[in-house]
Amino acid sequence: MKRLFDTLDKIENITLVWTILGLAFIGFVQVITRYVFNYSFTWFEELGRYLGVFVAFLGASMGVKTGSHFTMDLMVSHLKHPWQQLTRAMTAVLSSLFFFTVTWYSWKLVLRMYGYETTSPTMEIPMYIAYLPIPVFSGFIGVRFMIKAIGFSRAVLRPHSPPEVI
């Protein structure tokens, strides 16, 4: 199982790096063509917007894994061992449930967009493709929070070991 998670992490890292590089390249080309050649590609802005959404949700998923999201844990960090881990586990479960709810409703939106057969204005790609990163990466975020909750719960049962991070 760990090998599967390691492979998925590598795929996420590579995808994030190349997407950010592509986004930077698109922005660079757009600036050069606009100010040097006085010409603007209309679809570059739209592609940049969709890639920005993709990067934001993929980065948020990776942020949950690494624990790099902003937290307000002044009270939690002052709790004694079992209560601290239980509070963190409950917070992770609630966060997971929230993102599973986002996944459900955004998936319904993607299916609705698929049924409407609408396309984006300049690139003319189906709009459900533009909305697809929201349910996919919200599901990833929900799974990552659930994994964190399991790690914190295990730490309650084993008082002298740090919580597991998968």
C-alpha positions in Angstrom: 0.0 0.0 0.0 2.9 2.4 0.8 4.3 1.7 -2.6 1.0 2.7 -4.2 1.0 6.0 -2.2 4.6 6.7 -3.1 3.8 6.2 -6.8 0.8 8.5 -6.6 2.9 11.1 -4.8 5.5 11.1 -7.5 2.8 11.4 -10.2 1.3 14.3 -8.3 4.6 16.0 -7.8 5.6 15.7 -11.5 2.1 16.8 -12.6 2.2 19.9 -10.4 5.7 20.9 -11.5 5.0 20.5 -15.2 1.6 22.3 -14.9 3.2 25.2 -13.1 6.0 25.4 -15.7 3.3 25.3 -18.4 1.4 28.1 -16.7 4.5 30.2 -16.4 5.4 29.5 -20.1 1.9 30.5 -21.2 2.1 33.7 -19.2 5.6 34.5 -20.6 4.5 33.9 -24.2 1.4 36.0 -23.7 3.3 39.0 -22.3 5.9 38.8 -25.1 3.4 38.5 -27.9 1.2 41.3 -26.4 3.9 43.9 -25.8 6.5 43.0 -28.5 4.3 42.0 -31.4 1.1 43.8 -30.3 -0.8 40.6 -30.7 -2.7 38.6 -28.1 -3.8 34.9 -28.3 -7.4 34.9 -27.0 -7.2 31.3 -25.8 -4.1 31.8 -23.7 -6.0 33.6 -20.9 -8.6 30.9 -20.8 -6.1 28.1 -20.7 -4.2 29.9 -17.9 -7.4 30.2 -15.9 -8.1 26.5 -16.2 -4.6 25.5 -15.4 -4.7 27.9 -12.3 -7.7 26.0 -11.0 -6.0 22.7 -11.6 -2.8 23.8 -9.8 -4.8 25.2 -6.9 -6.7 22.0 -6.2 -3.8 19.7 -6.8 -1.6 21.9 -4.6 -4.3 21.9 -1.9 -4.3 18.1 -1.9 -0.5 18.0 -1.5 -0.8 20.6 1.2 -3.0 18.3 3.2 -0.5 15.5 2.9 2.4 17.6 4.0 0.5 19.5 6.7 1.4 22.8 5.2 -2.1 24.4 5.4 -2.7 27.2 7.8 -4.1 26.0 11.2 -5.1 27.7 14.3 -4.0 25.3 17.0 -3.2 27.4 20.0 -5.7 25.6 22.2 -5.2 22.2 20.6 -1.4 22.3 21.2 -1.9 23.0 24.9 -4.2 19.9 25.4 -2.9 16.8 27.0 -1.9 13.8 24.8 -5.1 11.9 24.2 -7.3 14.9 23.9 -4.9 16.6 21.5 -4.9 13.7 19.2 -8.6 13.2 19.5 -9.3 16.8 18.6 -7.0 16.6 15.6 -8.6 13.4 14.5 -12.1 14.9 14.8 -11.0 18.0 12.9 -9.5 15.8 10.1 -12.8 13.8 10.0 -14.9 16.9 9.7 -12.6 18.3 7.0 -12.8 15.0 5.2 -16.6 15.0 5.3 -16.6 18.6 4.0 -14.5 17.7 1.0 -16.4 14.6 0.3 -19.5 16.8 0.2 -17.8 19.2 -2.2 -16.8 16.2 -4.3 -20.4 15.0 -4.4 -22.0 18.3 -5.4 -19.2 19.3 -7.8 -19.5 15.9 -9.5 -23.2 16.5 -9.9 -22.3 19.9 -11.5 -19.8 18.2 -13.9 -22.5 15.7 -14.9 -24.9 18.6 -15.5 -22.3 20.3 -17.6 -21.8 17.1 -19.6 -25.5 17.0 -20.3 -25.7 20.6 -21.4 -22.8 20.0 -23.9 -21.6 23.6 -23.5 -18.1 24.5 -24.6 -15.7 27.2 -23.4 -15.8 30.5 -25.3 -12.4 30.5 -27.0 -10.8 27.1 -26.7 -14.2 25.4 -27.4 -13.4 22.4 -25.1 -16.4 20.9 -23.2 -17.0 22.8 -20.0 -17.2 19.6 -18.0 -13.5 19.1 -18.6 -12.8 22.5 -17.2 -14.8 21.7 -14.0 -13.4 18.2 -13.6 -10.4 19.1 -11.4 -12.8 20.3 -8.6 -14.5 16.9 -7.8 -11.4 14.8 -8.6 -9.0 16.8 -6.3 -11.7 17.4 -3.7 -11.9 13.7 -3.4 -8.2 13.4 -3.1 -8.3 16.0 -0.3 -11.1 14.2 1.5 -9.1 10.9 1.3 -5.9 12.6 2.6 -7.8 14.1 5.5 -9.3 10.7 6.3 -5.8 9.2 6.3 -4.7 12.0 8.7 -7.6 11.2 10.9 -6.7 7.5 11.0 -3.1 8.4 11.9 -4.2 10.7 14.7 -6.6 8.0 16.0 -3.8 5.4 16.1 -1.7 7.9 18.0 -4.4 7.9 20.7 -4.1 4.1 21.1 -0.3 4.2 21.1 0.5 7.1 23.5 4.3 7.3 23.0 4.5 7.2 19.2 4.1 10.1 16.9 1.1 10.2 14.5 1.6 8.3 11.2 1.7 10.3 8.0 1.0 8.5 4.9 
